[in-house]
Every structure is written in structure tokens, then in C-alpha cells.
Amino acid sequence: MALHQSWFTEAVDRTGTAFSLKLGEKLHEEQTPYQKIEIYRTETFGHLMVIDGCTMVSTRDNFLYHEMMAHPALNSHPNPKTVAIIGGGDCGTLREVLKHATVKRAVQVEIDERVTRLAEHYFPELCSANPDPRATLHFGDGIRWMREAKPGSLDLIIVDSTDPVGPAEGLFGRKFYLDCLRALHRNGLLVQQSESPLLHLDLIRDMHRAMREAGFAQARLLHFPQPIYPSGWWSATLAQKTRGTLASRLNPATLARLKTGYYNAQTHRAAFALPNFVKTALKNS
């Protein structure tokens, strides 16, 4: 991360890329036991949360990520009642999950409570569903929580984590996926953010391979725009415990009730239509 003449810049040497936003002022900075968190006011993207020098969430574009982490998976499951969100401390994904009437219980497991408390202050719109009686905020290690989860107790697991470094590194491996598979009900789904198809295909291939080795019957990539993340093009991987058709159970009545800014039936279907180079890379993994 670098600051030059009131600009925030996240530069990634490994990929030779950078992203910048013109700043107003720094609103907050602290070092938690897990990571460094900064909050800025920007000129065009509203508030910006930065963790360990990496952009995490902005007021202007967070709806793209949160909607696509929640709704494609929820609308691909026949009857999602119990949902666990691993990470997701800004609470935006939880808000989207609770837009679904079928969901009876949603627990968010975030290792760093300060992420949530700062989101409540600087991104209150993302935390609007926190008082919902169906929601539980649990602050602790998501890997341990999943290891101790009751077998068959979850319909959907959403892994809304930071990049696979530091506290999040263990969320991208076969051992964690084995615990997820055990915790899922027979028709259960796992969806996990899987970085940029343009910059991180090796990681995506490794994730899909680890999911298959853990016992998931299939995994599919879905993609969407995300301006503040590297390359501006992001993805999630949707894995299914048992064989069957993924991503085709679109209920018109459910879609009509959803209030979303990006997600709809057309963007759902388009998200699973992969460019040729991505299809080739995943086919050969």
C-alpha cells in the first residue's frame, strides 16, 4: 500500500498491477491482534475499509460482491434454511442472506470482532440485518467452528474471507473442505470467494482440486465485476456435496421479492458462462 498526494494505492508487485482511489481523509486506524484496519473517506467511492494494506469494502461498489456471494448459491439450493458465513465481518453478505425467507438461521463466524464493530460505525447500511432474530454473530476462529459443527447441520456455507494469507490461509485447503463437507446436509452447497480469474487461475485450479479431493461432487466458477479488487474482475466457487444440476433452480417468485442492485436472473445465468481461457484452464486442472 502507498499514499501519494491524497491517493490510496494498492500495488501488487507479483501481478504488476495497482488500484487507486483519491482520498478525503483518514477516519480510523488500528492494529488488532489479527490485522491492521484503516478506514478512509474517498472522493468518489464513499468510505473505504483497508485491511493490511488491501482494499476490503467500499460504500459504492460493495453490493456487487455481497449480492454475488449470497444470491447465486441461495437460489441454486432447493430449500436453504441454515447458513453459516465464515468471515464476512462487514456483515454485507449476512444482510443479503437474510433477504431470503427460507433462511431460518444464519450464523456469521468472524475471527476479528473489530471488523464488525467498525462496519457498524462506518458502514451501517451493511449491518442493517444484524438485529434480525435469525442472525447470530459469533466471534472466533472459523476453521475451528467448522471443525466442531454438527454433521449435516448446514444447507449452505459461505466463505467470505480475505486473501489466502494470514488468518484466512487455512480456509483454502483440503482439510477445511473436509470439515465443510461433513457439516453440510445432503443437498448442501459451499460458496467461497476465489479471487480474480484473470490474475489467480492457479489458485482457482488448486481450490477446485482440493474441493474434489475432499469429496465434493462438483465445483463451478461464477464471476462478476468488483472494481476495488485486483483486476476489477472477481469470482466465487460454488461446490455441491452431491451430484445434480447446479445454478438452474431460479424461482421467479423469490427473484421478484429480492431488492438488489446487480443480481437478477440474467446476471445469475451470465455469471456461470465462463470465457474460453477460464474453461480450458479449469478443464485441465
C-alpha positions as CSV (number, residue, x, y, z in Angstrom):
1,M,0.0,0.0,0.0
2,A,1.2,3.5,-0.8
3,L,-0.2,7.0,-0.2
4,H,0.8,9.7,-2.7
5,Q,-0.8,13.2,-2.8
6,S,-4.0,12.1,-1.1
7,W,-4.4,8.9,-3.1
8,F,-4.7,5.4,-1.7
9,T,-2.9,2.9,-3.9
10,E,-2.9,-0.9,-3.5
11,A,0.1,-2.1,-5.6
12,V,0.7,-5.8,-6.1
13,D,4.2,-6.4,-7.3
14,R,3.5,-10.1,-8.1
15,T,0.9,-9.3,-10.7
16,G,2.3,-5.9,-11.7
17,T,-1.0,-4.2,-11.0
18,A,-2.3,-1.3,-8.9
19,F,-5.6,0.3,-8.0
20,S,-6.0,3.8,-6.6
21,L,-8.7,6.0,-5.1
22,K,-8.5,9.7,-4.4
23,L,-8.9,10.3,-0.7
24,G,-10.7,12.8,1.5
25,E,-9.3,11.9,5.0
26,K,-8.3,9.0,7.1
27,L,-11.1,8.3,9.6
28,H,-9.7,5.5,11.6
29,E,-6.6,3.3,12.0
30,E,-5.9,0.5,14.5
31,Q,-3.8,-2.7,14.8
32,T,-5.9,-5.6,16.2
33,P,-4.4,-8.9,17.4
34,Y,-5.0,-10.2,13.8
35,Q,-4.5,-7.3,11.3
36,K,-4.2,-3.6,10.7
37,I,-7.5,-1.9,9.8
38,E,-7.8,1.5,8.2
39,I,-10.9,3.5,7.2
40,Y,-10.8,6.3,4.7
41,R,-13.2,8.7,3.2
42,T,-12.8,8.8,-0.6
43,E,-13.9,11.4,-3.1
44,T,-16.0,9.0,-5.3
45,F,-16.4,5.6,-3.5
46,G,-17.6,6.7,-0.1
47,H,-16.0,5.0,2.8
48,L,-13.2,2.5,2.2
49,M,-12.0,-0.2,4.6
50,V,-8.5,-1.4,4.1
51,I,-7.0,-4.4,5.9
52,D,-3.3,-5.0,5.9
53,G,-2.9,-2.6,3.0
54,C,-5.6,-4.4,0.9
55,T,-8.9,-2.9,-0.2
56,M,-11.8,-4.8,1.5
57,V,-15.0,-2.9,1.1
58,S,-16.2,0.5,-0.2
59,T,-19.6,2.2,0.1
60,R,-20.0,2.5,-3.7
61,D,-19.3,-1.0,-5.0
62,N,-19.8,-3.5,-2.1
63,F,-23.2,-4.5,-3.4
64,L,-21.7,-6.3,-6.3
65,Y,-19.6,-8.6,-4.1
66,H,-22.2,-9.2,-1.4
67,E,-25.0,-10.0,-3.7
68,M,-23.0,-12.4,-5.8
69,M,-21.6,-14.2,-2.7
70,A,-25.1,-14.8,-1.4
71,H,-27.9,-15.0,-4.1
72,P,-26.5,-17.4,-6.7
73,A,-25.9,-20.0,-4.0
74,L,-29.2,-19.4,-2.2
75,N,-31.1,-19.6,-5.5
76,S,-29.2,-22.8,-6.5
77,H,-30.2,-24.6,-3.4
78,P,-33.7,-26.2,-3.3
79,N,-34.6,-25.0,0.2
80,P,-31.8,-23.3,2.2
81,K,-32.7,-23.0,5.8
82,T,-29.4,-23.0,7.7
83,V,-26.5,-20.8,6.6
84,A,-23.0,-20.3,8.0
85,I,-20.9,-17.4,6.9
86,I,-17.2,-17.8,7.6
87,G,-15.6,-14.4,7.7
88,G,-17.8,-11.6,6.3
89,G,-17.2,-9.3,9.2
90,D,-18.6,-6.3,7.5
91,C,-22.0,-8.0,7.6
92,G,-22.9,-7.2,4.0
93,T,-23.2,-10.9,3.0
94,L,-25.3,-11.6,6.1
95,R,-27.7,-8.8,5.1
96,E,-28.1,-10.4,1.6
97,V,-28.6,-13.9,3.0
98,L,-31.4,-12.7,5.3
99,K,-33.3,-11.3,2.3
100,H,-34.4,-14.9,1.7
101,A,-37.5,-16.0,3.6
102,T,-36.5,-19.7,3.5
103,V,-33.5,-19.0,5.8
104,K,-34.3,-19.8,9.4
105,R,-30.9,-19.4,10.9
106,A,-27.7,-17.6,9.7
107,V,-24.5,-17.6,11.8
108,Q,-21.6,-15.4,10.9
109,V,-18.2,-16.5,12.3
110,E,-15.7,-13.7,12.1
111,I,-12.3,-14.0,13.8
112,D,-11.8,-10.2,14.3
113,E,-14.7,-8.5,16.1
114,R,-13.2,-5.1,15.4
115,V,-14.1,-5.5,11.7
116,T,-17.8,-5.8,12.6
117,R,-17.7,-3.0,15.1
118,L,-16.1,-0.7,12.7
119,A,-18.5,-1.7,10.0
120,E,-21.4,-0.9,12.3
121,H,-20.0,2.7,12.7
122,Y,-18.7,3.4,9.1
123,F,-20.9,1.1,7.0
124,P,-24.2,0.9,9.0
125,E,-26.2,0.1,5.9
126,L,-24.3,-3.2,5.7
127,C,-25.2,-4.1,9.2
128,S,-29.0,-3.3,8.9
129,A,-29.9,-7.0,9.3
130,N,-27.8,-7.7,12.4
131,P,-30.7,-7.4,14.8
132,D,-32.7,-9.9,12.8
133,P,-33.7,-12.8,15.2
134,R,-32.5,-15.3,12.6
135,A,-28.9,-13.9,12.8
136,T,-26.1,-14.9,15.2
137,L,-22.8,-13.0,15.3
138,H,-20.1,-15.3,16.6
139,F,-16.5,-14.0,17.0
140,G,-13.9,-16.8,16.8
141,D,-11.9,-19.0,14.6
142,G,-13.9,-20.1,11.6
143,I,-11.7,-23.1,11.0
144,R,-12.3,-24.4,14.5
145,W,-16.0,-23.5,14.4
146,M,-16.5,-25.6,11.2
147,R,-14.5,-28.5,12.6
148,E,-16.9,-28.6,15.6
149,A,-20.1,-28.1,13.6
150,K,-22.7,-30.8,13.9
151,P,-22.7,-33.2,10.9
152,G,-25.4,-32.4,8.4
153,S,-26.5,-29.3,10.2
154,L,-26.0,-26.7,7.4
155,D,-27.6,-26.2,4.0
156,L,-25.1,-23.5,2.8
157,I,-21.6,-22.4,3.8
158,I,-20.4,-19.1,2.5
159,V,-16.7,-18.5,2.9
160,D,-16.4,-14.7,2.7
161,S,-12.7,-14.3,3.7
162,T,-9.8,-12.2,2.9
163,D,-7.0,-13.4,0.6
164,P,-5.4,-16.8,1.4
165,V,-2.7,-15.3,3.7
166,G,-2.6,-14.8,7.4
167,P,-5.7,-15.8,9.4
168,A,-7.5,-16.8,6.1
169,E,-4.8,-19.2,4.8
170,G,-6.3,-22.3,6.3
171,L,-9.7,-21.7,4.6
172,F,-8.4,-22.7,1.2
173,G,-7.2,-26.2,1.8
174,R,-8.5,-29.8,1.7
175,K,-8.7,-30.2,5.4
176,F,-11.1,-27.3,5.8
177,Y,-13.2,-28.6,2.9
178,L,-13.5,-32.0,4.5
179,D,-14.9,-30.3,7.6
180,C,-17.3,-28.3,5.4
181,L,-18.5,-31.4,3.6
182,R,-19.2,-33.2,6.9
183,A,-21.2,-30.2,8.2
184,L,-23.4,-29.9,5.1
185,H,-26.7,-31.6,4.7
186,R,-27.2,-34.0,1.8
187,N,-28.1,-31.2,-0.7
188,G,-25.6,-28.8,0.8
189,L,-23.6,-26.2,-1.0
190,L,-20.3,-24.3,-0.3
191,V,-19.5,-21.0,-1.9
192,Q,-16.2,-19.3,-1.5
193,Q,-14.6,-16.2,-2.9
194,S,-11.9,-17.3,-5.3
195,E,-10.0,-14.2,-6.4
196,S,-9.6,-12.9,-9.9
197,P,-9.9,-15.3,-12.9
198,L,-7.5,-13.0,-14.8
199,L,-4.8,-13.0,-12.2
200,H,-5.3,-16.0,-9.9
201,L,-6.2,-19.0,-12.1
202,D,-3.6,-21.2,-10.3
203,L,-5.3,-20.5,-7.0
204,I,-8.7,-21.3,-8.5
205,R,-7.4,-24.6,-10.0
206,D,-5.9,-25.5,-6.6
207,M,-9.2,-24.8,-4.9
208,H,-11.2,-26.8,-7.3
209,R,-8.8,-29.7,-7.0
210,A,-8.8,-29.6,-3.2
211,M,-12.6,-29.5,-3.1
212,R,-12.8,-32.6,-5.3
213,E,-10.2,-34.4,-3.2
214,A,-12.2,-33.6,-0.1
215,G,-15.3,-35.3,-1.7
216,F,-17.4,-32.5,-3.3
217,A,-19.2,-33.9,-6.3
218,Q,-18.7,-30.8,-8.4
219,A,-17.5,-27.2,-8.4
220,R,-18.3,-24.4,-10.7
221,L,-16.9,-20.9,-11.0
222,L,-19.1,-17.8,-11.1
223,H,-17.7,-14.4,-11.9
224,F,-18.7,-10.7,-11.5
225,P,-17.2,-7.2,-11.6
226,Q,-15.6,-5.8,-8.5
227,P,-13.8,-2.5,-9.2
228,I,-11.8,-2.2,-5.9
229,Y,-10.2,-5.7,-6.1
230,P,-7.2,-6.6,-8.3
231,S,-8.1,-6.5,-12.0
232,G,-11.6,-5.4,-11.2
233,W,-12.9,-8.9,-12.1
234,W,-13.7,-11.3,-9.3
235,S,-15.0,-14.8,-8.7
236,A,-16.6,-17.2,-6.3
237,T,-16.6,-21.0,-6.5
238,L,-19.8,-22.9,-5.9
239,A,-19.3,-26.5,-4.8
240,Q,-22.0,-29.2,-4.3
241,K,-22.0,-32.1,-1.9
242,T,-23.9,-34.4,-4.2
243,R,-24.3,-34.7,-7.9
244,G,-27.1,-32.8,-9.7
245,T,-27.7,-29.6,-11.5
246,L,-26.1,-26.5,-10.1
247,A,-27.2,-23.0,-10.8
248,S,-30.5,-23.7,-12.5
249,R,-33.1,-23.6,-9.8
250,L,-34.2,-20.0,-10.2
251,N,-37.5,-19.4,-8.5
252,P,-39.3,-16.4,-10.2
253,A,-41.3,-15.6,-7.1
254,T,-38.1,-15.4,-5.0
255,L,-36.3,-13.3,-7.5
256,A,-39.3,-10.9,-7.7
257,R,-39.1,-10.3,-3.9
258,L,-35.3,-9.6,-3.8
259,K,-34.3,-6.0,-3.7
260,T,-30.9,-6.0,-5.4
261,G,-28.7,-3.6,-7.3
262,Y,-26.8,-6.0,-9.5
263,Y,-28.2,-9.6,-9.1
264,N,-31.1,-10.8,-11.2
265,A,-32.0,-13.9,-13.3
266,Q,-29.9,-12.7,-16.2
267,T,-26.8,-11.9,-14.2
268,H,-27.2,-15.2,-12.4
269,R,-27.0,-17.2,-15.6
270,A,-24.3,-15.0,-17.1
271,A,-22.1,-15.4,-14.0
272,F,-21.7,-19.1,-14.8
273,A,-20.9,-18.5,-18.5
274,L,-17.1,-18.7,-18.5
275,P,-14.7,-17.3,-21.0
276,N,-12.9,-19.9,-23.1
277,F,-9.5,-19.4,-21.4
278,V,-11.0,-20.0,-18.0
279,K,-13.0,-23.1,-19.1
280,T,-9.8,-24.5,-20.7
281,A,-7.7,-23.9,-17.5
282,L,-10.3,-25.5,-15.2
283,K,-10.9,-28.4,-17.5
284,N,-7.2,-29.3,-17.5
285,S,-6.9,-28.9,-13.7
